[in-house]
Amino acid sequence: MSFLTRSAIFAGSSLRNGAKILSAAQQKRQLNVQEHVSYSFLNEAGIPTPKFGVAGSAEEAQQIAKDLNTKNLVLKAQVLAGGRGKGSFKNGLKGGVRIVYTPEEAKEISGKMINQLLVTKQTGAAGRICNQVMVAERKFPRREFYFAVMMERAFNGPVLIASSQGGVNIEEVAAENPDAIVYEPIDINKGLSKDQAMKIARTVGLDDHLETTTQMLLNLYDLFVKKDALLVEINPYAEDAGETRDQYFALDAKMRFDDNAEFRQKDLFAKRDYSQEDPKEVAAAKFDLNYIALDGSIGCMVNGAGLAMATMDIIKLHGGDPANFLDVGGGATANAVKEAFKIITADPKVHVILVNIFGGIMRCDVIAEGIIAATKELNLTLPIIVRLQGTNVNEAKELIRKSKLRILPKDDLDEAAMLSVHLSQIVHLAREAHLNVLFELDPVHHH
């Protein structure tokens, strides 16, 4: 069962935490949308959810609560992170998911959520900003199920995953009772058949709602395909024991979409919530740079993900810590290099920059021009160690030599990494002593 368990964990854990498994072959990440967007997509696909509205202010939340005309309400902070219910806001409010009973209470509580930072197990201590609150009907789930359609390499395509044990983390079910999870591989050319959907509905025990569940699963797969999704997960799909007794609703949904489909999913990608992402990573994406912030002090700019990983490894080997992963890709322009430097140096922890470029398609002289332009424009005072190899490398070295800037060319990656670590340690020690370090090149040795 380890193979099936692994797939369940893909659906629940890996995808929930940033689609790490599925993005292994792609440097780009997958688009993640807010819960209210997922609700809207489900409704468009004919899958019922509780009635809801989205508020950007306490007054809007109060009005939505009035319009919903029910005493059973739930407020959900719209933050892209798991563990919202157990999280807490920096202003002291406990819980990013709160049950309220009146429009006045909705106004009071949402006023303490909107424009506040919510800290959960997934956000880290910094928390994430809550700009909106979803006000929805509260349902009283009696029976809870788990359904998801996801792309899974282990099945060479999409798979429908289902369980009668919804409402809890699917990875917990996978660990404790793997037999409770059902997998139905889908032929991408034929799609999900009615027979397959019916079989899954019966298997999880929904014989008494066979037609509606079958149609819901067909709609779920249709949504998955039409939106170029990598994951569409409903957890829980639940029977209501309250005012809408015996009816089933999708009470929570998570969706991930393929960034490679952005060209044909313009409306979908316009829903990206940049406030939930690292500003440096957002800026990098605009220039097709793959950037991930880390905790170290050596800024890295490399072409190619593999070389970038190797560069980070060699920094660690010499006792240093990379401040970022940054892959400028195979066809970066001088302008993209300049933007890469802006992003790297926006991190105050960076003491030194290590550039490692192997020029194949990429011309070393173009990279050198970008480095020189960035150093001048940004008035950089921190040392830059540059290791260039490949196309037009001699022209690049000549450009760097003539620039007379704080750019140190090195042919050997080992030497370049060692120098980066040593210089970063010098800056670190100086800053600890409240001293400022200004590096100047010795003109005799600058060659």
N, C-alpha and C positions, 0 to 999 in steps of 0.2 A: 504493500500500500504506500510505500515511501514516494513513489512516482506521483500518485494521486494527491498525497498530502502536499508534496512540493507544489503541485499546480494550485491547490487551494490556497497555499501560502502566497503564491504569485498573485492571485486575485485579491486576497485580503491585505497582505502585509506589504509586499513589494510595490504593488500599484498604488496603495494608499500612501506610501512614503516617497512617491516621486517616480514611479515606473522604472526602478533601477534595473530590473531584469530585462524588460523589453527594450530598454534604450541601450543595451550593451553594444549593439551593432550600429547604432545611430548616435552621433554626438549630440543631436538636438534632443530637448526634452519634450514631453507631451503636455499639451494644453490642459489645464485643470480649471474648471469653472465653478462658480459659487453655487450653493445648494438651490437657491431660487431659480437659477438658470436651468439646472437639472430638472426641477419641478415643471418648468415651462415646457421643456423638451418632452417630458413624459406626457404631459397633457396634450401636446400637439400630436403625439403618437397614439393617442387614445388610451393611455394608461392612467387611471384615476389616482389623484393625490388629494390630500386635504385641501380645502380652499385656503388661499393665502394672499398676502400682499407684501410689498417690500417698502420699508420706511427708511427715509434718510434723516428724519427728525422725530422727536418725541411726539409732536403734534400729528404728524402723518401716521405714526403707530396708533395713536388714539383713534383717529378717523377710520383706519382699516379695521380696528377692533370693533368699532361701532357697526361698520358695514357688514362684518361677518355675522353679527347678530347671534352670538352664542356666549354662554358664560364659561365655556371650556376653551381656553386659548393657550397657545404656547408661543414664546418669543425665542427666536434663534439668532444669535450673533452670526453675521455673515463674514466668517473668517476661514481662510483656506488652511485648516489644520484639524487633525483629529483630536479627540479628547476635550471638545468644547464644554460639554456638560460638567466635567470635573475641573475645568479651568477657573481662573479668577482674573478679574480686571485689576489693573494697577491702582485704580481708585478705591479698591477694597471690595467691590461687588463680587460676590461668589457666584460662579456658574454662568456659562455662555448660553445655556438653554434653560429658560425659566417658565414655569407654569403661572399664568395669571388668570383672573376671573372677571375683571372689569376693564373697560376702556381707560379709566383713570389709572388703574394699576399698570396697564400696558404703557401709558405715557410716562409714568414715574420710572419704571424699570428700564425701558428702552432709552430714556434720557441719560441713564447711567452707563449704557452700553455704547451708544453712538459716539464716535470720535475718541474712543478710549482704546487702550492696548489690552488685548486679552492674552494671558499667558497660559499655555497648555503644555502637556508633555511633549508635544511636537514642535512648539514654536521656539523653545529655548527661553532664556531669561528675558530677552529683549521683547518678546511678545509680538503680536501682530495687530495692526490697526483694524478696528471694526467701524466701517463707514456706514453700514446699513444693517437693519434688523428685519428678519422675516417674521411677520405676524401670521400665524396659521391656526386653523381649527385644531383643537386637541382631540386625538382619537384614543380609544381605550382598547389596545390590541389584546385579542383573546387567543388567537393562534397566529404564530409568526413564522414566516418562511424566508429563505434566502434564494435570490435568483441573480445570475450574472451572465453576460455574454462577454467573452474576452478573446483577444488574439493570443494564442499560446503556441510557441514553437514546438513544444513537446507533442502537440497534435497536428502540427503543420498547417495551422489555420485557426479559425474561430472554434470555440467550444462553449456550450451552454453548461453552466454549473448551477446545481440546485441543491437545497437542503431543507429538511423540515425543521431544522433548528436555526431559525432566523432570530434577529434581534440581539445577537451577541457577535463578537468578533469571529469571523469565519476561520481565522488561524487557530483560535482556541478549539473550535469544533474539530478542525483537521488534526490537532494534536491529541485530543481526548477521545474522539469518536469518528475516525476517518470513514467508517462505513456509512455515516449519516450524510455523506456528500456524494452526489451523483454527477457524472460527467457525460455529456452527449456531444461528441465531435460533430461539426457541421461541415458539409461539403460546400466550399466557397462558391462553386459553380452552380450548385442546385439550390443552395440556401436551406433554411430550416423548414422541414416539411411539417404538415399538420399532424401526421402520425407520430413524428418525433416529439413534438410539443405535447401531444396528448399522453404519450408514454411517460414523459417527465412529470406531468401533472399528476398522473396516477401513482407514480413511484413515490412522490413526496406526500401522498395522502390527500390530494385535493379532488377526489372522485366526485364529491358533492357539488363542486363548482368547476366541473370539467371543461365546459364550453368557454366560460369566461376566462379561466386560467390559460387554456390553450390559445385563445385569441390574444391574451396579454403577452404571452411568450413570443408569438408570431410578430406582434407589434414591437416588442423589445428588440428582436433581431433586425427588424426593418429599420428601426431607429439607429441601431449599431452600424448598419451598412450605409444608410443615407448620410450620416454625419461623419463618416470616416473615423469611427471610434476605435480605440484600442481596448476600452473597458466601459461597459454600462452595467452598473451594479445596483440592485434594489435590496436593501436590508434595513428594516424588514418589509416584506409584502405581507400585510396583516389584515385579519378579520376584525372589524370594529364591534365592540360590545356596547357602544354608547348610542348616540342619537341615530346614527346610520347603521343600525344593527344588521349583521349578516353580510354587509358589503365589504369588499376587499379594497385596500388602498396601498400605494407605495408610500411609506412613511419617511423613508430616507433614501437618498440616491447619491452615488458617486460616479463621475464620468471622466474619462481621459480621452483626448483626441490626438490624432497623428499630426504632428507639426508639418510633415511632408505634404499634407493635404491642404495646407493654408491657401494655396493658389485657387482652389475651387470651393473653399469654405470661408469666404470673406466675412459673411455675416456672423458666423460662429466665432471666428477669431477676433472680431471686433468686441466680443464680450470678455476678452481677457482682462483680468483685474490686476493691473500693474502695481496697485498699492500693496498687494500681498507678496510681491517679489522683491528681491534685493535690487536696489536702484542701479548698482554697478552691472548686475547681470542683465537688467533691462536695457541699459545703454549698450552693452556688448552685442545683444541680439539685433539691434538696429543696424549694426555694421557686419552682421554675419560672423561675429566672433564668438567662440565658445568659451565662456568665462565662468569659473566657479570660485567664489571667495573661500579662502582657508585662513588659518590662524597664525601663519608664520610671518617672517620679516623679509624674505627674499622674493621680490616680484619676478614672475617668469613670463616670458613671451616666446612661444615656440610654434613651429608649423608642423601640424600632424599630431593626432591624439597619442599615438604610440610613443613618439619622440618626447612629447610633453610629459608623459608618465615616467619615461626613463630619466628625463632631466630632473623631475621631482625626486626620484629614487636616489640619484647621485648626489643631490643636495643633502638628503637625509643621511646618506652614507658618510658624508664629511661633517656631520654634526649640526647641520642647519635645518631650517624649516621653511618650506615654500609658503608664500603669502597667497598664492592663487594657482589655479590651473587656467592657462589661457592658450588656446589653439587658434592661431590666426588663419588657418586653412591653407589651401594650396595656391590660391590666386590672389593673395592680399595686395592691395595697392598701398602706396606711400601714405595716403589719407587714412586707410584702415589701421596702419601701423601707428600713426599719430593718435588715433582714437584709442587704440589699445593702451598706449602709454598714459593717456588721460585717465583711463579706467584704473590701471594699476596704481598710479600715483594718487588717486583719490582715496586710497586706503592709507591712513596715517601710520599704520604699523610697518609699512614698507621702508626699509633702510637702504636697499640696493636692488638694482634690476639686472637679471641675467637673461640675455637674449640668446637663443640657440636655434639657428635656422640652417636647414639643409636645403640648398637651392636646387630644385629640379625644374619643375614648372616655374617655381618662384625664383626670381632673379635677386641675387644678393645685393646688387647695387640699388635696386628699388627699395629694399628693406633698409639699407644704409641711409638713403635719402629720407625715408620716413623717420628713422631714429634721429637723424640730425635736425630735421624740421621740428620734431616733437620736443627735443632738448632745448632748442632755441625758443620756440613758442611758449612752452610751459616754464621756461626759465629754471630748468631742473638743476639742482645742486647735488643730488645724490649720485653716487658712481654708477655707471652702466657698463657691465661686462658683456662683450659681444663675441659670440663664437659663430662664425659664418663659414660654411663649406658649400662648394658646388658652383653653379652657374654665375659667372661674372664676379667671383670672389675677390680677385685682385683689384678690380675697379672699385669694389665696395671698400676695401681696406684703404685705398688711396683717398677716397672721399672722406673717410673717418679721420685719416691722418691730417688732411688739409683743414678739417673743421676746427681743430685745436680745442675740441670740447672734452668734457670729462667722460670720454668713451674709451674703454680699454679693450682692444681686440685680442682675442686668444684663439689659437688654432685647436688646442686640445680641450675637450669637454671636461676632463678630470681637473685640469688646471683652472679652468674657468669657474667650475663649481666650488673648488677649494678657495679661490680668491673671493668669490661672492660671500662665502660663509665667514671668512676672516674679516672682510670689510663690514659685514653686517654686525659682527660681534663688536667691532670698534665703535660703531655708531650706537649700539645698544649700551655699552659701558659708558660712553660719553653722556648719553641722555639720562642714564641713572644718576650721574654726577651733576646733572643740570647744565651740561656743557653742549655747545653746538659745534659740530664738526664740519669744516669746509674743506673738501678735497681739491687739491690743485695738481695738475699734471706736471711732471718734470719734463721740460721741453727736450732735454738731452735724450731721455729714454722713450719719448713718444714716437713710435714708428709703426 
